[in-house]
Amino acid sequence: MWSDESRFTMFQSDGCIRDFERLCLLHEIASADWVSILAGKLIGKAADAYLAVPKGDLRNYATVQQYARGMPSPQRHIDESSDVNKAIENIIKILSGFNSNIPNYSCRKYGQLAGVIGDLSSQTSRHIANILSIYRYPQISYGATDPHLANKHFYPSLFRTLPNDQIQAEAIVKLLKHFGWTWIGIITIDDENGEIQSRELKQIAVSNGICIEFSLNITPYVNFDLSRIKKNIKTLKSSTSNIIVVCGSVSAFSVFNMEKESEAMYDKTFVIPASWHIQFEIENQAAIILLNGSLVFRHPSKSIPSLQKYLERVSVSSRPHDTLLEMIMAMKQQCLSSDDNMNKVMQLFLRDSLHNCSKDDLLIDLFTQQEYYTQRFQATYEVYKAVYTMAQSLHEMQSFLSSKNLEKYRHKLEHFLRKVHFKDPIGESTTFNENGEIMTVYEINNYILIDDSIVTVVVGTFNPSAPDEGQLIILESEIMWKYSGNKIPQSRCSEDCPPGYRRVSHKSEYICCFDCAPCADGEISSQTDYGFCQKCPGDTWPNKFKDKCIPKVTDYLSFQSDPPALVLSLISGLFSLIASIILCIFLSFRDTPIVKANNQNLSFILLASIILSFLCVFLFLGCPVDITCILRQTSFGIIFSVAVSSLLAKTIMVCIAFKATKPGSTWRKWMGIQVPNCVVFICSFTMVIICISWLSISPPFQEMNTHSYPGKIIIECNEGSVIAFYTVLGYMGFLAAVSFIVAFLVRKLPDSFNEAKYITFSMLVFCNVWITFIPAYMSVMGKNTVIVEIFAIIASSAGILVCIFFPKCYIILLRPHLNTKRQLIKLARLSLDAVWSFAITLQDWEPGHLSGPMLSQPVDIHNSYLKGIQ
């Protein structure tokens, strides 16, 4: 807190910020942080107690004494930093006047309050900010790190020289993730800082997939609760996590309490926040061994100009009015002080008499050089930065307002603080962010045990202002771990799932505990410890290890690479050759009775269509393209409709020929080539119309089938319209069914070399094949559908060829004596005799029903048929 009088004297004489000796800062601050040191000294021996408290507390005071030397202290330091009531009382005294405690009134005789610098504690800073915000006095805290203080709605005038605990928690979590530590324990010092840091750490850690196996509290005071200690030890011994994050502020007793449980923590590695700053003594072997290999966050060390030299000259005689310095010297040397009450307390506690000490003893002689190495001071530099920031803002406000009444515009100082941007004498850039905080870089130190002492090595940094990917920088090669040397310790509930596997959660509450399961077909995991597998794109497939997608192999039904296709192509070629030979035979013997007996033109058409049906199989083989997809189904449908309609025409002609043998029958006019030709044309043209409609509406096309076979892309034909495809099959089945029925009815009618029985068998084979084809076609996928269709084409065509033409070829080639007109008449007579015998048998069985004209009908048929043959 500054007075306007001293402030303006400085600016008017110097015009710049370079001399702080006229500023009386911490003598007028609400909470006296330095008295907390004195309280700590009265709890234990002076040296031990001092080693346990933050070194910044004493050095803050020493630093400010340098700034304010020569200025009398207007207020006694009777406060305790952890006492909220004292902090509130003293801030009201500062607002009212040095000796007054009257809210809303100022009894100052000189100077006006411009702002407050403090406090070190978040708890006291919060309550001070609540009061100062009423009067719009700015406050700069050099130690409060509670994230809630960043809420400018509740704390509009509060500024801080360091980031809040949420930033530190994010830094710790990034460090944990960097080393793959997802299974950790937390030890919380049971104080305000510990509670805040633990809460922020847990929240951020869980959101980043880090599991907390246990969370233990350790009191910052002397702990005689043996049951609690045993419980903590049991928890630590049963734990499997190797990383422990410490939350809270250090104290001699917190370290002492950790030492009592250190046996269960010797194999653990500690991550320590910036609020810890431990002074190691050689005789403190337990702490040295316990914290060896730890990673410690801290703010970068800064050397305040001339502070080291100043501290080397400090003594009680050089500062006769400095009561705090007198008390520190008294406690370190067990000397009498000017405060009788303090002397009585010290004698009672030390159980020893105090003696008079020389006031010329230098303060630096009471402490080691390491303890007074000012570059290691942390909170001191934060105070230094707060003072410079306040002074710079006041200077800018004075320059802006010029001769105006500054008291009237005191609320403007908050505005100038928000906009302040400068470099302090050390060269550090200073500016506040939107939360009123100065973002500083964290150093990450490594505690290394060398020759029974701890050496601190900087192994990384965390810059919250940098881009996300560049915030954390770690020099892993510089880190020496507790027992593993350069090998990074592992701390995971479950081992990493390698690429090609995914995590499967346990039934436990921790998401970090899981099993590893291989990725399903078509999925990969390309990184270690993936929680899920990713599907490969449609044209790719996982490799053997399922850690990357590779292009699928294109495949199609080829007689060059697929054995079934090769066999079917050979069979198709063989049968087409046989059909061609039979056609040649029929052409050579076209004038013989057996060829002429059943309409040789239809036989030639039928043989030609059978040959084409065998050859159309080759349209189904090879890499399909749009044109072959169109041709294969349409050609197959039209060719088969011609073949089946030829059989139907043959069957009809057998029936007509039998009817026409009766004298005076009107069926004679239907004899000739017109009827079979019309039947073939009409039936085939109907199929042509169906195929044209199919191609017009939704023609077949080439399709890449990526689903039928794992790791393959099957190039196949999509039928376009499924309805049209099954319409073709249905129409073909209708023709076959009609041919079968007619052939079955006329199979025993007398005719020279009657083909009806052979057509019956061929249509029976044909229908069986295509009826079986439909469920088989629908139950397979990929290129197997093509194999099924090819098999159906070959089987049905071969059935017609064998059943119709093999018996005739047998007679033509092996029994030529049967291929004569005489033999034809003989066969006809035998057929009519059989009909006659059948009729006589029926007459004997039922004489009443076969009398008269019915009995004479076979005789008429017999005579007429023989005349027709002759």
Solvent accessible surface area in square Angstrom, and as a share of the most:
residue,aa,sasa,rsa
1,M,1,0.00
2,W,4,0.01
3,S,18,0.12
4,D,19,0.10
5,E,103,0.46
6,S,20,0.13
7,R,4,0.01
8,F,39,0.16
9,T,53,0.31
10,M,2,0.01
11,F,8,0.03
12,Q,140,0.62
13,S,81,0.52
14,D,54,0.28
15,G,42,0.40
16,C,42,0.25
17,I,25,0.13
18,R,158,0.58
19,D,51,0.26
20,F,12,0.05
21,E,55,0.25
22,R,113,0.41
23,L,2,0.01
24,C,16,0.09
25,L,2,0.01
26,L,3,0.02
27,H,11,0.05
28,E,12,0.06
29,I,5,0.03
30,A,0,0.00
31,S,0,0.00
32,A,2,0.01
33,D,1,0.01
34,W,2,0.01
35,V,23,0.13
36,S,28,0.18
37,I,0,0.00
38,L,7,0.03
39,A,35,0.27
40,G,14,0.14
41,K,10,0.04
42,L,44,0.22
43,I,91,0.46
44,G,19,0.18
45,K,146,0.62
46,A,17,0.13
47,A,50,0.39
48,D,85,0.44
49,A,12,0.09
50,Y,5,0.02
51,L,34,0.17
52,A,9,0.07
53,V,25,0.15
54,P,45,0.28
55,K,3,0.01
56,G,5,0.05
57,D,7,0.04
58,L,1,0.01
59,R,3,0.01
60,N,0,0.00
61,Y,6,0.02
62,A,8,0.06
63,T,0,0.00
64,V,1,0.00
65,Q,5,0.02
66,Q,20,0.09
67,Y,14,0.05
68,A,1,0.01
69,R,92,0.34
70,G,82,0.79
71,M,71,0.31
72,P,100,0.63
73,S,41,0.26
74,P,49,0.31
75,Q,29,0.13
76,R,169,0.62
77,H,27,0.12
78,I,91,0.46
79,D,2,0.01
80,E,72,0.32
81,S,16,0.10
82,S,74,0.48
83,D,46,0.24
84,V,25,0.14
85,N,117,0.60
86,K,65,0.28
87,A,0,0.00
88,I,52,0.26
89,E,61,0.27
90,N,3,0.01
91,I,0,0.00
92,I,34,0.17
93,K,46,0.19
94,I,2,0.01
95,L,26,0.13
96,S,1,0.00
97,G,2,0.02
98,F,47,0.20
99,N,150,0.77
100,S,24,0.16
101,N,73,0.37
102,I,80,0.40
103,P,79,0.50
104,N,116,0.59
105,Y,146,0.56
106,S,69,0.45
107,C,62,0.37
108,R,35,0.13
109,K,197,0.83
110,Y,121,0.46
111,G,17,0.16
112,Q,71,0.32
113,L,8,0.04
114,A,8,0.06
115,G,2,0.02
116,V,0,0.00
117,I,0,0.00
118,G,0,0.00
119,D,0,0.00
120,L,43,0.21
121,S,27,0.17
122,S,1,0.01
123,Q,65,0.29
124,T,0,0.00
125,S,0,0.00
126,R,53,0.20
127,H,55,0.25
128,I,0,0.00
129,A,5,0.04
130,N,67,0.34
131,I,29,0.15
132,L,1,0.00
133,S,23,0.15
134,I,125,0.64
135,Y,55,0.21
136,R,103,0.38
137,Y,22,0.08
138,P,1,0.00
139,Q,1,0.00
140,I,0,0.00
141,S,0,0.00
142,Y,3,0.01
143,G,15,0.14
144,A,0,0.00
145,T,19,0.11
146,D,4,0.02
147,P,17,0.10
148,H,104,0.47
149,L,1,0.01
150,A,17,0.13
151,N,65,0.33
152,K,46,0.19
153,H,153,0.68
154,F,123,0.51
155,Y,23,0.09
156,P,32,0.20
157,S,4,0.02
158,L,3,0.01
159,F,1,0.00
160,R,2,0.01
161,T,0,0.00
162,L,13,0.07
163,P,1,0.01
164,N,7,0.04
165,D,4,0.02
166,Q,73,0.33
167,I,33,0.17
168,Q,9,0.04
169,A,5,0.04
170,E,61,0.27
171,A,0,0.00
172,I,6,0.03
173,V,3,0.02
174,K,55,0.23
175,L,0,0.00
176,L,0,0.00
177,K,103,0.44
178,H,84,0.38
179,F,13,0.06
180,G,24,0.23
181,W,1,0.00
182,T,25,0.15
183,W,12,0.04
184,I,0,0.00
185,G,0,0.00
186,I,0,0.00
187,I,0,0.00
188,T,8,0.04
189,I,0,0.00
190,D,74,0.38
191,D,46,0.24
192,E,45,0.20
193,N,36,0.19
194,G,0,0.00
195,E,110,0.49
196,I,8,0.04
197,Q,11,0.05
198,S,9,0.06
199,R,93,0.34
200,E,15,0.07
201,L,2,0.01
202,K,71,0.30
203,Q,122,0.54
204,I,20,0.10
205,A,0,0.00
206,V,92,0.53
207,S,89,0.58
208,N,58,0.30
209,G,28,0.27
210,I,2,0.01
211,C,8,0.05
212,I,28,0.14
213,E,38,0.17
214,F,17,0.07
215,S,50,0.32
216,L,18,0.09
217,N,68,0.35
218,I,4,0.02
219,T,19,0.11
220,P,15,0.09
221,Y,149,0.57
222,V,59,0.34
223,N,15,0.08
224,F,172,0.72
225,D,67,0.35
226,L,120,0.60
227,S,79,0.51
228,R,75,0.27
229,I,14,0.07
230,K,138,0.58
231,K,143,0.61
232,N,10,0.05
233,I,41,0.21
234,K,153,0.65
235,T,39,0.23
236,L,2,0.01
237,K,127,0.54
238,S,83,0.53
239,S,15,0.10
240,T,93,0.54
241,S,0,0.00
242,N,50,0.25
243,I,0,0.00
244,I,0,0.00
245,V,0,0.00
246,V,0,0.00
247,C,2,0.01
248,G,0,0.00
249,S,24,0.16
250,V,8,0.05
251,S,23,0.15
252,A,30,0.24
253,F,48,0.20
254,S,0,0.00
255,V,17,0.10
256,F,97,0.40
257,N,2,0.01
258,M,3,0.01
259,E,42,0.19
260,K,69,0.29
261,E,3,0.01
262,S,6,0.04
263,E,128,0.57
264,A,9,0.07
265,M,0,0.00
266,Y,70,0.27
267,D,90,0.47
268,K,6,0.02
269,T,6,0.03
270,F,0,0.00
271,V,0,0.00
272,I,1,0.00
273,P,1,0.01
274,A,12,0.10
275,S,36,0.23
276,W,2,0.01
277,H,23,0.10
278,I,15,0.08
279,Q,14,0.06
280,F,33,0.14
281,E,47,0.21
282,I,117,0.59
283,E,138,0.62
284,N,42,0.21
285,Q,66,0.29
286,A,34,0.26
287,A,1,0.00
288,I,1,0.00
289,I,68,0.34
290,L,3,0.02
291,L,3,0.01
292,N,21,0.11
293,G,0,0.00
294,S,0,0.00
295,L,0,0.00
296,V,3,0.02
297,F,0,0.00
298,R,20,0.07
299,H,16,0.07
300,P,33,0.21
301,S,33,0.21
302,K,46,0.19
303,S,57,0.37
304,I,6,0.03
305,P,67,0.42
306,S,74,0.48
307,L,1,0.00
308,Q,50,0.22
309,K,139,0.59
310,Y,16,0.06
311,L,1,0.00
312,E,73,0.33
313,R,148,0.54
314,V,8,0.05
315,S,6,0.04
316,V,13,0.08
317,S,56,0.36
318,S,67,0.43
319,R,32,0.12
320,P,94,0.59
321,H,141,0.63
322,D,8,0.04
323,T,62,0.36
324,L,2,0.01
325,L,5,0.03
326,E,30,0.13
327,M,26,0.12
328,I,4,0.02
329,M,7,0.03
330,A,3,0.02
331,M,9,0.04
332,K,50,0.21
333,Q,46,0.21
334,Q,71,0.32
335,C,5,0.03
336,L,72,0.36
337,S,13,0.08
338,S,89,0.58
339,D,35,0.18
340,D,98,0.51
341,N,109,0.56
342,M,28,0.12
343,N,15,0.07
344,K,135,0.57
345,V,69,0.40
346,M,4,0.02
347,Q,69,0.30
348,L,147,0.73
349,F,85,0.35
350,L,45,0.23
351,R,221,0.81
352,D,79,0.41
353,S,83,0.53
354,L,15,0.08
355,H,99,0.44
356,N,125,0.64
357,C,39,0.23
358,S,61,0.39
359,K,127,0.54
360,D,100,0.52
361,D,47,0.24
362,L,64,0.32
363,L,3,0.01
364,I,33,0.17
365,D,103,0.53
366,L,35,0.17
367,F,18,0.07
368,T,74,0.43
369,Q,152,0.67
370,Q,97,0.43
371,E,10,0.05
372,Y,4,0.01
373,Y,101,0.38
374,T,5,0.03
375,Q,69,0.31
376,R,42,0.15
377,F,2,0.01
378,Q,25,0.11
379,A,14,0.11
380,T,0,0.00
381,Y,11,0.04
382,E,8,0.04
383,V,0,0.00
384,Y,9,0.03
385,K,1,0.01
386,A,0,0.00
387,V,2,0.01
388,Y,16,0.06
389,T,0,0.00
390,M,1,0.00
391,A,0,0.00
392,Q,33,0.15
393,S,0,0.00
394,L,1,0.00
395,H,47,0.21
396,E,52,0.23
397,M,5,0.02
398,Q,34,0.15
399,S,78,0.50
400,F,148,0.62
401,L,7,0.03
402,S,81,0.52
403,S,111,0.72
404,K,112,0.47
405,N,94,0.48
406,L,19,0.10
407,E,53,0.24
408,K,135,0.57
409,Y,55,0.21
410,R,70,0.25
411,H,85,0.38
412,K,76,0.32
413,L,2,0.01
414,E,10,0.05
415,H,92,0.41
416,F,24,0.10
417,L,0,0.00
418,R,79,0.29
419,K,138,0.59
420,V,0,0.00
421,H,125,0.56
422,F,28,0.11
423,K,149,0.63
424,D,6,0.03
425,P,71,0.45
426,I,51,0.26
427,G,45,0.44
428,E,48,0.22
429,S,56,0.36
430,T,0,0.00
431,T,61,0.35
432,F,15,0.06
433,N,45,0.23
434,E,135,0.61
435,N,51,0.26
436,G,1,0.01
437,E,1,0.00
438,I,5,0.03
439,M,52,0.23
440,T,11,0.06
441,V,52,0.30
442,Y,4,0.02
443,E,33,0.15
444,I,0,0.00
445,N,4,0.02
446,N,0,0.00
447,Y,13,0.05
448,I,21,0.11
449,L,60,0.30
450,I,83,0.42
451,D,131,0.68
452,D,84,0.43
453,S,39,0.25
454,I,24,0.12
455,V,62,0.35
456,T,64,0.37
457,V,45,0.26
458,V,74,0.43
459,V,0,0.00
460,G,5,0.04
461,T,43,0.25
462,F,2,0.01
463,N,50,0.26
464,P,22,0.14
465,S,78,0.51
466,A,24,0.18
467,P,92,0.58
468,D,98,0.51
469,E,151,0.68
470,G,33,0.31
471,Q,26,0.12
472,L,33,0.16
473,I,99,0.50
474,I,25,0.13
475,L,93,0.46
476,E,74,0.33
477,S,96,0.62
478,E,87,0.39
479,I,0,0.00
480,M,85,0.38
481,W,11,0.04
482,K,20,0.08
483,Y,148,0.56
484,S,48,0.31
485,G,23,0.22
486,N,108,0.56
487,K,147,0.62
488,I,46,0.23
489,P,25,0.16
490,Q,104,0.46
491,S,1,0.01
492,R,48,0.17
493,C,45,0.27
494,S,18,0.12
495,E,149,0.67
496,D,59,0.30
497,C,0,0.00
498,P,64,0.40
499,P,52,0.33
500,G,3,0.03
501,Y,84,0.32
502,R,89,0.33
503,R,84,0.31
504,V,56,0.32
505,S,83,0.54
506,H,75,0.34
507,K,215,0.91
508,S,56,0.36
509,E,150,0.67
510,Y,62,0.23
511,I,105,0.54
512,C,6,0.03
513,C,9,0.05
514,F,10,0.04
515,D,78,0.40
516,C,53,0.31
517,A,24,0.18
518,P,84,0.53
519,C,3,0.02
520,A,59,0.45
521,D,100,0.52
522,G,11,0.11
523,E,33,0.15
524,I,16,0.08
525,S,0,0.00
526,S,55,0.36
527,Q,106,0.47
528,T,72,0.42
529,D,32,0.17
530,Y,43,0.16
531,G,32,0.31
532,F,122,0.51
533,C,18,0.11
534,Q,82,0.36
535,K,155,0.66
536,C,18,0.11
537,P,83,0.52
538,G,48,0.46
539,D,83,0.43
540,T,25,0.14
541,W,60,0.21
542,P,8,0.05
543,N,27,0.14
544,K,177,0.75
545,F,142,0.59
546,K,48,0.21
547,D,43,0.22
548,K,118,0.50
549,C,42,0.25
550,I,69,0.35
551,P,108,0.68
552,K,21,0.09
553,V,99,0.57
554,T,77,0.45
555,D,23,0.12
556,Y,67,0.26
557,L,7,0.03
558,S,12,0.08
559,F,81,0.34
560,Q,155,0.69
561,S,83,0.53
562,D,19,0.10
563,P,94,0.59
564,P,64,0.40
565,A,0,0.00
566,L,82,0.41
567,V,80,0.46
568,L,18,0.09
569,S,10,0.06
570,L,117,0.58
571,I,60,0.30
572,S,0,0.00
573,G,26,0.25
574,L,99,0.49
575,F,44,0.18
576,S,9,0.06
577,L,102,0.51
578,I,46,0.23
579,A,0,0.00
580,S,37,0.24
581,I,88,0.44
582,I,7,0.04
583,L,37,0.19
584,C,78,0.47
585,I,25,0.13
586,F,1,0.00
587,L,72,0.36
588,S,85,0.55
589,F,74,0.31
590,R,117,0.43
591,D,116,0.60
592,T,28,0.16
593,P,33,0.21
594,I,1,0.01
595,V,3,0.02
596,K,118,0.50
597,A,30,0.23
598,N,12,0.06
599,N,29,0.15
600,Q,52,0.23
601,N,68,0.35
602,L,1,0.00
603,S,1,0.01
604,F,40,0.17
605,I,60,0.31
606,L,0,0.00
607,L,0,0.00
608,A,43,0.34
609,S,5,0.04
610,I,2,0.01
611,I,23,0.12
612,L,92,0.46
613,S,3,0.02
614,F,0,0.00
615,L,83,0.41
616,C,7,0.04
617,V,0,0.00
618,F,86,0.36
619,L,51,0.26
620,F,3,0.01
621,L,16,0.08
622,G,21,0.20
623,C,60,0.36
624,P,6,0.04
625,V,66,0.38
626,D,79,0.41
627,I,101,0.51
628,T,35,0.20
629,C,0,0.00
630,I,44,0.22
631,L,80,0.40
632,R,9,0.03
633,Q,3,0.01
634,T,11,0.06
635,S,26,0.17
636,F,1,0.00
637,G,0,0.00
638,I,52,0.26
639,I,23,0.12
640,F,2,0.01
641,S,0,0.00
642,V,32,0.19
643,A,4,0.03
644,V,0,0.00
645,S,0,0.00
646,S,0,0.00
647,L,0,0.00
648,L,13,0.07
649,A,0,0.00
650,K,3,0.01
651,T,0,0.00
652,I,48,0.25
653,M,22,0.10
654,V,5,0.03
655,C,38,0.23
656,I,10,0.05
657,A,24,0.19
658,F,36,0.15
659,K,89,0.38
660,A,6,0.05
661,T,24,0.14
662,K,106,0.45
663,P,88,0.55
664,G,76,0.74
665,S,20,0.13
666,T,102,0.59
667,W,105,0.37
668,R,130,0.48
669,K,154,0.65
670,W,122,0.43
671,M,81,0.36
672,G,35,0.34
673,I,92,0.46
674,Q,120,0.53
675,V,25,0.14
676,P,1,0.01
677,N,64,0.33
678,C,69,0.42
679,V,25,0.15
680,V,15,0.09
681,F,131,0.54
682,I,108,0.55
683,C,17,0.10
684,S,14,0.09
685,F,99,0.41
686,T,50,0.29
687,M,0,0.00
688,V,41,0.23
689,I,87,0.44
690,I,33,0.17
691,C,3,0.02
692,I,101,0.51
693,S,50,0.32
694,W,4,0.01
695,L,59,0.29
696,S,87,0.56
697,I,142,0.72
698,S,33,0.21
699,P,54,0.34
700,P,2,0.02
701,F,92,0.38
702,Q,58,0.26
703,E,62,0.28
704,M,102,0.46
705,N,19,0.10
706,T,29,0.17
707,H,165,0.74
708,S,19,0.12
709,Y,55,0.21
710,P,94,0.59
711,G,15,0.14
712,K,77,0.33
713,I,16,0.08
714,I,1,0.00
715,I,17,0.09
716,E,24,0.11
717,C,15,0.09
718,N,45,0.23
719,E,25,0.11
720,G,26,0.25
721,S,25,0.16
722,V,93,0.54
723,I,143,0.72
724,A,14,0.11
725,F,3,0.01
726,Y,65,0.25
727,T,60,0.35
728,V,2,0.01
729,L,16,0.08
730,G,44,0.42
731,Y,34,0.13
732,M,2,0.01
733,G,32,0.31
734,F,124,0.52
735,L,4,0.02
736,A,0,0.00
737,A,41,0.32
738,V,46,0.26
739,S,0,0.00
740,F,57,0.24
741,I,96,0.49
742,V,37,0.21
743,A,0,0.00
744,F,89,0.37
745,L,129,0.64
746,V,8,0.05
747,R,73,0.27
748,K,160,0.68
749,L,43,0.22
750,P,4,0.03
751,D,25,0.13
752,S,13,0.09
753,F,28,0.11
754,N,18,0.09
755,E,1,0.01
756,A,0,0.00
757,K,93,0.39
758,Y,70,0.27
759,I,0,0.00
760,T,12,0.07
761,F,118,0.49
762,S,0,0.00
763,M,0,0.00
764,L,78,0.39
765,V,55,0.32
766,F,2,0.01
767,C,26,0.16
768,N,80,0.41
769,V,26,0.15
770,W,20,0.07
771,I,120,0.61
772,T,86,0.50
773,F,4,0.02
774,I,71,0.36
775,P,82,0.52
776,A,35,0.27
777,Y,30,0.11
778,M,136,0.61
779,S,87,0.56
780,V,48,0.28
781,M,115,0.51
782,G,3,0.03
783,K,26,0.11
784,N,59,0.30
785,T,23,0.14
786,V,16,0.09
787,I,36,0.18
788,V,28,0.16
789,E,4,0.02
790,I,0,0.00
791,F,123,0.51
792,A,2,0.02
793,I,0,0.00
794,I,11,0.06
795,A,24,0.19
796,S,0,0.00
797,S,2,0.01
798,A,13,0.10
799,G,9,0.09
800,I,1,0.01
801,L,0,0.00
802,V,60,0.35
803,C,27,0.16
804,I,0,0.00
805,F,0,0.00
806,F,81,0.34
807,P,37,0.23
808,K,8,0.03
809,C,14,0.08
810,Y,106,0.40
811,I,29,0.15
812,I,5,0.03
813,L,93,0.46
814,L,123,0.61
815,R,87,0.32
816,P,80,0.50
817,H,109,0.49
818,L,39,0.20
819,N,15,0.08
820,T,57,0.33
821,K,114,0.48
822,R,203,0.74
823,Q,36,0.16
824,L,21,0.10
825,I,33,0.17
826,K,111,0.47
827,L,60,0.30
828,A,0,0.00
829,R,97,0.35
830,L,100,0.50
831,S,37,0.24
832,L,3,0.02
833,D,66,0.34
834,A,62,0.48
835,V,48,0.27
836,W,87,0.31
837,S,60,0.39
838,F,129,0.54
839,A,18,0.14
840,I,56,0.28
841,T,85,0.49
842,L,61,0.30
843,Q,38,0.17
844,D,108,0.56
845,W,182,0.64
846,E,61,0.27
847,P,87,0.54
848,G,67,0.65
849,H,135,0.60
850,L,27,0.13
851,S,65,0.42
852,G,49,0.47
853,P,115,0.72
854,M,111,0.50
855,L,51,0.26
856,S,53,0.34
857,Q,87,0.39
858,P,14,0.09
859,V,57,0.33
860,D,68,0.35
861,I,24,0.12
862,H,41,0.18
863,N,71,0.37
864,S,10,0.06
865,Y,13,0.05
866,L,16,0.08
867,K,153,0.65
868,G,63,0.61
869,I,27,0.14
870,Q,132,0.59
